[in-house]
Amino acid sequence: MNKRHERSRMAAMLAAGSLALACGMAAAQAPGVLPAVQQQGQVQYLTGGFGHDESEAIKAASSNYPLALTFASTQGGAYLADVQVTITDAQGNTVLDATSDGPFLLVKLPAGRYTVSARFNGNEQTRHVAVPAHGTARQTFTWNA
């Protein structure tokens, strides 16, 4: 009986150790935390993406946002931040005026046509974007920086 008790105790300890190891590995593989969602008028958005974990978390979340913008340099593909972004609707009303905290800007907009202007180091680019009712419109802005 004593050996049986020791075997049961040993098996329980091994199981507990394996569980602790598995939990630790799962925590290490968990996706990064998303930056805080911000709101401007009726528009919710989030921006960021520096660091591997945050970048991966934003990429994973992008399918939940109708508009996903990426900002990068043509010099080696480095990501950019501090991009001034203005989004206007089809009537010319500004629906978002924000500065990116990182290379990604995800925006929740109603379906429709928008003009996106992005300015980095004084150089502005403008794109016309159709935001779908379902799915995500994606635009990448690049500068010679």
Contact map, one row per residue, 1 for C-alpha under 8 A:
1111100000000000000000000000000000000000000000000000000000000000000000000000000000000000000000000000000000000000000000000000000000000000000000000
1111110000000000000000000000000000000000000000000000000000000000000000000000000000000000000000000000000000000000000000000000000000000000000000000
1111111000000000000000000000000000000000000000000000000000000000000000000000000000000000000000000000000000000000000000000000000000000000000000000
1111111100000000000000000000000000000000000000000000000000000000000000000000000000000000000000000000000000000000000000000000000000000000000000000
1111111110000000000000000000000000000000000000000000000000000000000000000000000000000000000000000000000000000000000000000000000000000000000000000
0111111111000000000000000000000000000000000000000000000000000000000000000000000000000000000000000000000000000000000000000000000000000000000000000
0011111111100000000000000000000000000000000000000000000000000000000000000000000000000000000000000000000000000000000000000000000000000000000000000
0001111111110000000000000000000000000000000000000000000000000000000000000000000000000000000000000000000000000000000000000000000000000000000000000
0000111111111000000000000000000000000000000000000000000000000000000000000000000000000000000000000000000000000000000000000000000000000000000000000
0000011111111100000000000000000000000000000000000000000000000000000000000000000000000000000000000000000000000000000000000000000000000000000000000
0000001111111110000000000000000000000000000000000000000000000000000000000000000000000000000000000000000000000000000000000000000000000000000000000
0000000111111111000000000000000000000000000000000000000000000000000000000000000000000000000000000000000000000000000000000000000000000000000000000
0000000011111111100000000000000000000000000000000000000000000000000000000000000000000000000000000000000000000000000000000000000000000000000000000
0000000001111111110000000000000000000000000000000000000000000000000000000000000000000000000000000000000000000000000000000000000000000000000000000
0000000000111111111000000000000000000000000000000000000000000000000000000000000000000000000000000000000000000000000000000000000000000000000000000
0000000000011111111100000000000000000000000000000000000000000000000000000000000000000000000000000000000000000000000000000000000000000000000000000
0000000000001111111110000000000000000000000000000000000000000000000000000000000000000000000000000000000000000000000000000000000000000000000000000
0000000000000111111111000000000000000000000000000000000000000000000000000000000000000000000000000000000000000000000000000000000000000000000000000
0000000000000011111111100000000000000000000000000000000000000000000000000000000000000000000000000000000000000000000000000000000000000000000000000
0000000000000001111111110000000000000000000000000000000000000000000000000000000000000000000000000000000000000000000000000000000000000000000000000
0000000000000000111111111000000000000000000000000000000000000000000000000000000000000000000000000000000000000000000000000000000000000000000000000
0000000000000000011111111100000000000000000000000000000000000000000000000000000000000000000000000000000000000000000000000000000000000000000000000
0000000000000000001111111110000000000000000000000000000000000000000000000000000000000000000000000000000000000000000000000000000000000000000000000
0000000000000000000111111111000000000000000000000000000000000000000000000000000000000000000000000000000000000000000000000000000000000000000000000
0000000000000000000011111111100000000000000000000000000000000000000000000000000000000000000000000000000000000000000000000000000000000000000000000
0000000000000000000001111111110000000000000000000000000000000000000000000000000000000000000000000000000000000000000000000000000000000000000000000
0000000000000000000000111111110000000000000000000000000000000000000000000000000000000000000000000000000000000000000000000000000000000000000000000
0000000000000000000000011111110000000000000000000000000000000000000000000000000000000000000000000000000000000000000000000000000000000000000000000
0000000000000000000000001111111000000000000000000000000000000000000000000000000000000000000000000000000000000000000000000000000000000000000000000
0000000000000000000000000111111100000000000000000000000000000000000000000000000000000000000000000000000000000000000000000000000000000000000000000
0000000000000000000000000000111110000000000000000000110110000000000000000000000000000000000000000000000000000000000000000000000000000000000000000
0000000000000000000000000000011111000000000000000000111110000000000000000000000000000000000000000000000000000000000000000000000000000000000000000
0000000000000000000000000000001111100000000000000000110010000000000000000000000000000000000000000000000000000000000000000000000000000000000000000
0000000000000000000000000000000111110000000000000000010011000000000000000000000000000000000000000000000000000000000000000000000000000000000000000
0000000000000000000000000000000011111000000001110000010000000000000000000000000000000000000000000000000000000000000000000000000000000000000000000
0000000000000000000000000000000001111100000001000000000000000000000000000000000000000000000000000000000000000000000000000000000000000000000000000
0000000000000000000000000000000000111110000111000000000000000000000000000000000000000000000000000000000000000000000000000000000000000000000000000
0000000000000000000000000000000000011111000111000000000000000000000000000000000000000000000000000000000000000000000000000000000000000000000000000
0000000000000000000000000000000000001111111110000000000000000000000000000000000000000000000000000000000000000000000000000000000000000000000000000
0000000000000000000000000000000000000111111100000000000000000000000000000000000000000000000000110000000000000000000000000000000000000000000000000
0000000000000000000000000000000000000011111000000000000000000000000000000000000000000000000000100000000000000000000000000000000000000000000000000
0000000000000000000000000000000000000011111100000000000000000000000000000000000000000000000000100000000000000000000000000000000000000000000000000
0000000000000000000000000000000000000011111110000000000000000000000000000000000000000000000000110000000000111000000000000000000000000000000000000
0000000000000000000000000000000000001111011111000000000000000000000000000000000000000000000000000000000000111000000000000000000000000000000000000
0000000000000000000000000000000000001110001111100000000000000000000000000000000000000000000000000000000011110000000000000000000000000000000000000
0000000000000000000000000000000000111100000111110000000000000000000000000000000000000000000000000000000011100000000000000000000000000000000000000
0000000000000000000000000000000000100000000011111000000000000000000000000000000000000000000000000001111111000000000000000000000000000000000000000
0000000000000000000000000000000000100000000001111100011001000000000000000000000010000000000000000001111110000000000000000000000000000000000000000
0000000000000000000000000000000000000000000000111111011101000000000000000000000000000000000000000000111100000000000000000000000000000000000000000
0000000000000000000000000000000000000000000000011111011000000000000000000000000000000000000000000000011000000000000000000000000000000000000000000
0000000000000000000000000000000000000000000000001111111000000000000000000000000000000000000000000000000000000000000000000000000000000000000000000
0000000000000000000000000000000000000000000000001111111100000000000000000000000000000000000000000000000000000000000000000000000000000000000000000
0000000000000000000000000000001110000000000000000011111110000000000000000000000000000000000000000000000000000000000000000000000000000000000000000
0000000000000000000000000000001111100000000000011111111111000000000000000000000000000000000000000000000000000000000000000000000000000000000000000
0000000000000000000000000000000100000000000000011111111111100000000000000000000000000000000000000000000000000000000000000000000000000000000000000
0000000000000000000000000000001100000000000000001001111111110000000000000000000000000000000000000000000000000000000000000000000000000000000000000
0000000000000000000000000000001111000000000000000000111111111000000000000000000000000000000000000000000000000000000000000000000000000000000000000
0000000000000000000000000000000001000000000000011000011111111100000000000000000000000000000000000000000100000000000000000000000000000000000000000
0000000000000000000000000000000000000000000000000000001111111110000000000000000000000000000000000000000000000000000000000000000000000000000000000
0000000000000000000000000000000000000000000000000000000111111110000000000000000000000000000000000000000000000000000000000000000000000000000000000
0000000000000000000000000000000000000000000000000000000011111111100000000000000000000000000000000000000000000000000000000000000000000000000000000
0000000000000000000000000000000000000000000000000000000001111111111100000000000000000000000000000000000001000000000000000000000000000001000000000
0000000000000000000000000000000000000000000000000000000000111111110000000000000000000000000000000000000000000000000000000000000000000011000000000
0000000000000000000000000000000000000000000000000000000000001111110000000000000000000000000000000000000000000000000000000000000000000011000000000
0000000000000000000000000000000000000000000000000000000000001111111100000000000000000000000000000000000001111000000000000000000000000011000000000
0000000000000000000000000000000000000000000000000000000000000111111100000000000000000000000000000000000001111110000000000000000000111111100000000
0000000000000000000000000000000000000000000000000000000000000100111110000000000000000000000000000000000001111000000000000000000000100001110000000
0000000000000000000000000000000000000000000000000000000000000100111111000000000000000000000000000000000111100000000000000000000000000001111000000
0000000000000000000000000000000000000000000000000000000000000000001111100000000000000000000000000000000111000000000000000000000000000000011110000
0000000000000000000000000000000000000000000000000000000000000000000111110000000000000000000000000000001110000000000000000000000000000000011110000
0000000000000000000000000000000000000000000000000000000000000000000011111000001110100000000000000000001100000000000000000000000000000000000111000
0000000000000000000000000000000000000000000000000000000000000000000001111100111100000000000000000000001000000000000000000000000000000000000111100
0000000000000000000000000000000000000000000000000000000000000000000000111111111100000000000000000000000000000000000000000000000000000000000001111
0000000000000000000000000000000000000000000000000000000000000000000000011111110000000000000000000000000000000000000000000000000000000000000001111
0000000000000000000000000000000000000000000000000000000000000000000000001111110000000000000000000000000000000000000000000000000000000000000000011
0000000000000000000000000000000000000000000000000000000000000000000000001111110000000000000000000000000000000000000000000000000000000000000000000
0000000000000000000000000000000000000000000000000000000000000000000000011111111000000000000000000000000000000000000000000000000000000000000000000
0000000000000000000000000000000000000000000000000000000000000000000000011111111100000000000000000000000000000000000000000000000000000000000000000
0000000000000000000000000000000000000000000000000000000000000000000000111000111110000000000000000000011000000000000000000000000000000000000000000
0000000000000000000000000000000000000000000000000000000000000000000000111000011111100000000000000000011000000000000000000000000000000000000000000
0000000000000000000000000000000000000000000000010000000000000000000000100000001111100000000000000001111000000000000000000000000000000000000000000
0000000000000000000000000000000000000000000000000000000000000000000000000000000111110000000000000011110000000000000000010000000000000000000000000
0000000000000000000000000000000000000000000000000000000000000000000000100000000111111000000000000011100000000000000001110000000000000000000000000
0000000000000000000000000000000000000000000000000000000000000000000000000000000001111100000000001111000000000000000001110000000000000000000000000
0000000000000000000000000000000000000000000000000000000000000000000000000000000000111110000000011111000000000000000111100000000000000000000000000
0000000000000000000000000000000000000000000000000000000000000000000000000000000000011111000001111100000000000000000111000000000000000000000000000
0000000000000000000000000000000000000000000000000000000000000000000000000000000000001111100001111000000000000000011110000000000000000000000000000
0000000000000000000000000000000000000000000000000000000000000000000000000000000000000111111111110000000000000000011100000000000000000000000000000
0000000000000000000000000000000000000000000000000000000000000000000000000000000000000011111111100000000000000001111000000000000000000000000000000
0000000000000000000000000000000000000000000000000000000000000000000000000000000000000001111110000000000000000001111000000000000000000000000000000
0000000000000000000000000000000000000000000000000000000000000000000000000000000000000001111110000000000000000000000000000000000000000000000000000
0000000000000000000000000000000000000000000000000000000000000000000000000000000000000001111111000000000000000000000000000000000000000000000000000
0000000000000000000000000000000000000000000000000000000000000000000000000000000000000001111111100000000000000000000000000000000000000000000000000
0000000000000000000000000000000000000000000000000000000000000000000000000000000000000111100111111000000000000000000000000000000000000000000000000
0000000000000000000000000000000000000001111000000000000000000000000000000000000000000111100011111000000000000000000000000000000000000000000000000
0000000000000000000000000000000000000001001000000000000000000000000000000000000000001111000001111100000000000000000000000000000000000000000000000
0000000000000000000000000000000000000000000000000000000000000000000000000000000000011110000001111110000000000000000000000000000000000000000000000
0000000000000000000000000000000000000000000000000000000000000000000000000000000000011100000000011111000000000000000000000000000000000000000000000
0000000000000000000000000000000000000000000000000000000000000000000000000000000001111000000000001111100000000000000000000000000000000000000000000
0000000000000000000000000000000000000000000000110000000000000000000000000000000011111000000000000111111110000000000000000000000000000000000000000
0000000000000000000000000000000000000000000000111000000000000000000000000000000011100000000000000011111100000000000000000000000000000000000000000
0000000000000000000000000000000000000000000000111100000000000000000000000000001111000000000000000001111110000000000000000000000000000000000000000
0000000000000000000000000000000000000000000000111100000000000000000001110000001110000000000000000001111110000000000000000000000000000000000000000
0000000000000000000000000000000000000000000000111000000001000000000111100000000000000000000000000001111111000000000000000000000000000000000000000
0000000000000000000000000000000000000000000011110000000000000000000111000000000000000000000000000001011111100000000000000000000000000000000000000
0000000000000000000000000000000000000000000011100000000000000100111110000000000000000000000000000000000111110000000000000000000000000000000000000
0000000000000000000000000000000000000000001111000000000000000000111100000000000000000000000000000000000011111000000000000000000000000000000000000
0000000000000000000000000000000000000000001110000000000000000000111000000000000000000000000000000000000001111100000000000000000000000000000000000
0000000000000000000000000000000000000000001100000000000000000000111000000000000000000000000000000000000000111110000000000000000000100000000000000
0000000000000000000000000000000000000000000000000000000000000000010000000000000000000000000000000000000000011111000000000000000000101000000000000
0000000000000000000000000000000000000000000000000000000000000000010000000000000000000000000000000000000000001111100000000000000001111000000000000
0000000000000000000000000000000000000000000000000000000000000000000000000000000000000000110000000000000000000111110000000000000001111000000000000
0000000000000000000000000000000000000000000000000000000000000000000000000000000000000000110000000000000000000011111000000000000111100000000000000
0000000000000000000000000000000000000000000000000000000000000000000000000000000000000011110000000000000000000001111100000000000111100000000000000
0000000000000000000000000000000000000000000000000000000000000000000000000000000000000011110000000000000000000000111110000000011110000000000000000
0000000000000000000000000000000000000000000000000000000000000000000000000000000000001111000000000000000000000000011111000000011110000000000000000
0000000000000000000000000000000000000000000000000000000000000000000000000000000000001110000000000000000000000000001111100001111000000000000000000
0000000000000000000000000000000000000000000000000000000000000000000000000000000000111100000000000000000000000000000111110001110000000000000010000
0000000000000000000000000000000000000000000000000000000000000000000000000000000000111000000000000000000000000000000011111111100000000000000000000
0000000000000000000000000000000000000000000000000000000000000000000000000000000001110000000000000000000000000000000001111111000000000000000000100
0000000000000000000000000000000000000000000000000000000000000000000000000000000000000000000000000000000000000000000000111110000000000000000000000
0000000000000000000000000000000000000000000000000000000000000000000000000000000000000000000000000000000000000000000000111111000000000000000000000
0000000000000000000000000000000000000000000000000000000000000000000000000000000000000000000000000000000000000000000000111111100000000000000000100
0000000000000000000000000000000000000000000000000000000000000000000000000000000000000000000000000000000000000000000011110111110000000000000000000
0000000000000000000000000000000000000000000000000000000000000000000000000000000000000000000000000000000000000000000011100011111000000000000010000
0000000000000000000000000000000000000000000000000000000000000000000000000000000000000000000000000000000000000000001111000001111100000000000000000
0000000000000000000000000000000000000000000000000000000000000000000000000000000000000000000000000000000000000000001110000000111110000000000000000
0000000000000000000000000000000000000000000000000000000000000000000000000000000000000000000000000000000000000000111100000000011111000000000000000
0000000000000000000000000000000000000000000000000000000000000000000000000000000000000000000000000000000000000000111100000000001111100000100000000
0000000000000000000000000000000000000000000000000000000000000000000000000000000000000000000000000000000000000011110000000000000111110000100000000
0000000000000000000000000000000000000000000000000000000000000000011000000000000000000000000000000000000000001111110000000000000011111001100000000
0000000000000000000000000000000000000000000000000000000000000000010000000000000000000000000000000000000000000011000000000000000001111111100000000
0000000000000000000000000000000000000000000000000000000000000000010000000000000000000000000000000000000000000111000000000000000000111110000000000
0000000000000000000000000000000000000000000000000000000000000000010000000000000000000000000000000000000000000000000000000000000000011111000000000
0000000000000000000000000000000000000000000000000000000000000011110000000000000000000000000000000000000000000000000000000000000000011111100000000
0000000000000000000000000000000000000000000000000000000000000111111100000000000000000000000000000000000000000000000000000000000000110111110000000
0000000000000000000000000000000000000000000000000000000000000000011100000000000000000000000000000000000000000000000000000000000011110011111000000
0000000000000000000000000000000000000000000000000000000000000000001111000000000000000000000000000000000000000000000000000000000000000001111100000
0000000000000000000000000000000000000000000000000000000000000000000111000000000000000000000000000000000000000000000000000000000000000000111110000
0000000000000000000000000000000000000000000000000000000000000000000011110000000000000000000000000000000000000000000000000000000000000000011111000
0000000000000000000000000000000000000000000000000000000000000000000011110000000000000000000000000000000000000000000001000000100000000000001111100
0000000000000000000000000000000000000000000000000000000000000000000000111100000000000000000000000000000000000000000000000000000000000000000111110
0000000000000000000000000000000000000000000000000000000000000000000000011100000000000000000000000000000000000000000000010010000000000000000011111
0000000000000000000000000000000000000000000000000000000000000000000000001110000000000000000000000000000000000000000000000000000000000000000001111
0000000000000000000000000000000000000000000000000000000000000000000000001110000000000000000000000000000000000000000000000000000000000000000000111
